[in-house]
Amino acid sequence: MQGKDTTKSTFFQLFKPILNKKFLQKLQALNIDKYIKKLKTPQLIKLLVHAQLQQQKSLRDISNTLNNDKFSEIIELDSISASQISRRLRTLPPKLLHILLRNIILQAAAEIGFKNIKHNIGQIYLIDSTTISLCLSKYLWATFRKTKAGIKLHLRLKFFKNNVLPDEAVITPAKPADKTQMDALVVEEKDAINVFDRGYVDYEKFDIYCEKGIRFVTRLKSNAKIQVVKELTVKDETIEKDHIVYLGTKGINRMKHPLRIIKTHDTEGKPIIILTNDFKLTAREISDIYRYRWQIELFFKWLKQHCQIKHFYGLSQQAVENQVFIALITHCLLMLLKLKTSYKGSFLTIKRLLKACLLEPFTLFVKKLYRKPKRSSRGRRKIDHEVVFKYTVKQVMAGEADHLNDLTYDPVIL
């Protein structure tokens, strides 16, 4: 039983979603902890999420965290060896962590209120994958290239108010193409818009999506065969072309259904050709939707930088998959904590504060989260390069430029 002091801690508030009744009932139904005397599954998950927050690089580091008496007491575990953690990590079914991830996602979605948050264009889902490199000699099951191994995290994110929430995840070896996971990731709901990159271009699938009314926005490959059927009127300066077309070569891979291509430019002025089967939205709306896809790239960057998924604790396929799922669960727990505290700042701020205040009372954590800095900085001094240049020219003209040959001289310090 959790004491009052424990339930008021930041630790308890962070891990409260894991103690959800549905997940605990599922855990009991699968009999996963039936013969486990030490390190039950909820304890293992808490240890591994804590390791993600602390970015611990080894199982021994995780084991040593229990030398902190307060942490040991709150997790209800006196000690555990690195080998015991390793064994539980490689024998725990990834399917269970996937169930937990889905459970936490539903809790977060309820907190966010997706039913009430709807874009005029519908619900936006971002789909992409990222490759995580592995050592070939250690991970033979994940063969990728001759000298390299790896896995792929195929992910679907739900986009809302310039934020994203993981919605579905599939982990595979790195070799299979991205489009092999389209059926698992594409959302078939009427108000859904699936946004993905050109690695998912598949004419046969696109015909099926058109028949089922599944909307998508993607990029067109540079070598695509195009037959223009109709040129639509362009009213926006940011849009260069808006055409209705048929894709593919007649008699080989020609599509049955027409699509729409929109030519615009990115922030650097480079041309982008966007492909969609939506004929109702404006060209500007379609181009804006595709720009949202960049959010999934930022998500992958955050996950790799601030969670432990580049260095793995185990060598087996199950251990690797479990660790990736734990990283996604950690992100979702942070999202729930952010929603709980109504904090508008960055994820990184919450994560950094958690590392220092995890065992403190939750009220103190929230107080520190909203604490204003004592010192207000005016920022770095802006250098007026024009003034520096004129002053230097003046010195040269006056024959007072010998000091410029001195490598220690800084003309900015006048």
N, C-alpha and C positions, 0 to 999 in steps of 0.2 A: 504493500500500500504506500502511496505517496503522501508524505506529510504536508502540512499547510505551507511550511517554509519552502519545500521543494516545488510545489505547484505554483508558487509565486515567482519562481526563478525564470530568468531568460531562457535557460536550458529547456525547461519544461514547455514554455510557450513556443519555442522553436520546433520541438519534436511532438507537440500535441497532435498534429495531423496524422502522424504515424500510428498513434494509439486509437485511431478510428475503429469503431466497432465492426464495420464491414470487413476491414482488412484483417483484424484479429480473428474474426469468425472464419475467414478464408484460410488463414494460417492454421487454424485448428482443424479445419476440414481436410487439409492436405497432409496433416500429421507430420509436418516437417520437423517439429521440435519434440516429437514423441519420445525419442531415445536420447535427446540432448540434455545432459546434466548441467553443463556449464556453457555460458555464452549462447543464450537463446537468440533467435532471429532478431527481435526488436533491439536487443543489446548490440548485436553485430552491426545492424544498420546505423545505430546511433554512433558507434565507434568509427565506422567508415565515413559517415557524414562529417563527424568531427575532424577526421583526418583530411577530408576535402577542404574544410574551412581553414585548417592549419597548414594545408599543402604539405603534409608529411610524406616523405619519400620512401619509407620502408615499414615493414610490418613490426620491426623492432621498435621504431619510433612510436607506433600506435600502441604497442604493448607497454611502453614506458610511461605513457600518459596516465596510467592507473597508479603510478607512484604519487600522483597528486591526490591526497586523501579526500579532498572535497569532491573532485571529479569522480573518484572511485565510489564515493558514497552515493552521489546523485545518479550514477549509472547502475548502481547496485551490483557491482562486480569488484571483488578484492584484487584479483590479478588474473592475467591470461598470458600465455606464451605466444610468441610469434607463429610457431608451428600450428597451434590450435586455431588461430585466426586464419591462417593460410588454408587449413583443411576445411573450415566452414565456408570460406570464400569460394573455394573451387567445387564444393558439393551443393551449395545453395542454388536451386533452380533459377535461372534468369527470368523464367516466366513469372515467378513470384514477385520479383522486383518490378517487372513490367506492370503487374496488377497494382502494386503499390503506387507506381508512377501515375497510372491512370486514375487511381483513387484520389491522389493529391491534386492532380490536374482538375478533376471535377470539383473539388473543394475550392480551388483557386478561381475557377470559372464562376462558381456560385457567388463568391465574394466580389468578383469584378462585376458580375451581373451582365453577362453577354446577351441575355434576352432583351435587356433594355438598351445595350450599346450596339446599335446597328448603323453601319454606314449607309448612306443613300444608295450606294452601289451594291450592298450586300456584305456578307461576311468574307473577309480576305484571309486566305490560307497561303503561307509561304512554304515552298517545298524545295529542298536541296540536300546535298550530302557533303560530308567532309571526310578526307582520308587521314587516318592516324597511323603513322609509320611505326613499324616494329622491327626488331632484329631478326633476320631470317634464320640464323642458327638456333635461336631460342624458341621461335614461334613458327614451327614448320607447317602447322595447320593453316596458317594465314599467308600462304605463298602469294606474292603479288608480281614481282619481277625476278629476274635472275639473281639479283643481289639484294633484294629487298622484300620484306613482308609488310603486311598492313591490314587494317580493318576499315570499314566504312560505316559511318553513322549517318543513316538516312533519316531525315527529320522533317516533320511538318509543324510549323508554328502558326498560332492564331494571332493575327495582328489587331491591335486595338489602341487607340489614342497614342500613337507613336511608341507603343510598347509591344512586346511579344510574349507569348506564353507557349511552352512546348505542348503540342497536342497529340503527337504520335511519334514513336521512334522505332526504327528497325536497324539492327546491327548485322552486318554481313562481312565476309572477307572482302578485301579491296578490289579484287579482280573483276567481278561482275559489273556491267554497265549500270548507270544510274536508273535508266528507264525500266530495268527489270523489277523495280520496286514501286512502279506507278500505281498498280492496283491496290497496294497496301496503304498508299499515302493520299491519293486523290480523293477529295470529298465529293460525294454525289448529290448533296442537298441542293435544292433549287436556288437558294439565295447565296450559295457559296461561289467564290471565284478562286480558282487554283492558279497560283503564280509560281512559275518555275523557269529555269534557264534552258538553253538550247540542248543541253545534255539529255533532256527528256523528250526531244522531238521524235515522234513516231506517228507516221501518217495513218496507219491502221487504227491505232488507239484514238487518234483525233477524230476519225470517222465515227467510231463508237461513241465518243463523248458528244459529238454533234447529234447523234440519234437519240441519246439519253438526256440531252439538255444539260450536260455538265459543262459549265463555263470554265475557260482557261485563258491565261495570258502568258505568253512566252516570247522568246526571241527566235528570229528566223536564221537558219544557217546560211552562210555566204554562198554555198554551192547549190542552193535550192532552185528547182525549175519552177518558174512562175508564169501563169497565163492570166493577164489582167482582164477581168470581166467588166468592171465599172470603176470609174474614177469619182470619188465622193468629193463634195465641196469642202474645202479647207478654210475655216474661219479664224483659226488661231495662228499667231505668228510663230509659235514654237513648233508647229507641225508643218512638215514639208510636203508629205504625201499621205493620202488616205484612200486605199484601193480595196475593192473586192476581187479576190483572185481564186484560182484553182492551183493547187500544188501538186508536183509530181509529173512524171513523164507518162504520156498516154500509152496504154497497153502494158505498162510496167508497174508503176506505183502511184498512178493518178488518184487523187482523192475524189470521193463521191460528192462531198459537201464543200461549198465555197467557204473561204475564210476571209479574214480582213487583215491587211498589213498596213501599219502606220509607221512612217519614217519621221524620226525626230532626232534630237541630239542630246548627249549627256552634258554634265556640268563642264566638261573639258572641251566641248564643241565637237566631239566625235560622233559620227552618225550611228544611230541605232534603229534597226528595223524590228518592230514589235508585231507579233502574230497573235490573233485572238479569234474566237468564234462568237464574240459578243457584238451584235450589230446595233444595240440600243444606246450604249454609253457613247459619250463624245470621245473624239480622238484625244483630247487633253486628259480626260478622266482615265482612259486606258494607259496613257503614258505615265501618269502619276501612279497608277496601280503598280506598274512594272518597277518604278523607282523604289517602291516599298520593299522590293525583294532584297535590297541591300541590307535590310535589317537582319536577315538570317545570316549574312556574312559576319555582321558585327556580333551576333550571338555566338557563332562558332569561335570567333576570336576571343570573346570574353571567357568562354568555357575552357579553352586551351590555356589561357593565361592565368586564370584564377581558380581552376579546379585541377585535380591531379589525374589527367587522362593521357599525358604524354609518357609517364613512367608508371608501369603497372606492378602491382604487388604479387600477382601470380602469373604463371606461364600458360595455364590451360585456357581453352576457349571460354569456358564458363566463368572463370575468374575475371578475364578481361571484360566480358560482356557485363558482368555484375558491377564492375568498377565504373563502367560508362553509365549504366543506369543509375548508380549511386550519385554520380556527378549531376545528372539531370534532376534527380530527386532533390539534391542540395539546392539547385537553382530554384526549383518550385517552392521549397521551404522558405527560401529567402524572399520570394515573391509574396508568399502568404504573410510573412512577417512585415514586409513593407506595406501591404494592404492593411494589416492589423493596426499598424502605427500611423497610417495615413501619411507616410513620409514621401515627400516629392523629390528627394535627392537621388543620388546614384546608388546602384547595387553595391558598388565597391565600398562606399562609405559604411553601409550596413555590415558588410562582410568584415571589414577591418575592425569595426567596433565590437562585433561579436567575438572576435578572437581575444579581445581584452576583457569583455564584460559577460561572457557566456554564463558564468556561475554566479553572477550578481543578481539582485532582485530586478524583475522586469521593469518596474517603475523607474528604477535608477538608469536602466539601459535607455528607456524612452527619453528621460530627462537629458542624458548625455547626447542622445541622437539629435535633439533639437537645440542643444546648447550653442550659443553664438560664440565665435572666437573672441578672446579677450583683446587680442591685438588686431588692429585693422591695417593692412598693408596697402600702400598706394600702388604696389606692383613695381616692376622693373622700370628704371629710368629710361625714357625714350631718348635715343640718340638722334640729334639733328645732324645728319651727315652733310648737309649743305653748308652748315656753319663750320664743321670740322674741315671740309675741303677748302673753303675760302680762307680760313685761318692758316692752313698749311701752305696755300699758294702765297699768302702774304709773307710768311716766313722765308720761303724760297726766294722771292723777289728782293727781300731785304738782305739776302746773303746769310741768313741765320738758320740754315737747314742742316748743319753738320750733325746735330743731335738725331736726325732722322735715320742715320746709319747705325745708331745704337739699338740693338735688338730688344732692349728692356724698355724702350720709350713707347708710351701709349698715347697717341694723339688725342684720344677721347678725353683723357684726364687733363684738362686745361688749367 
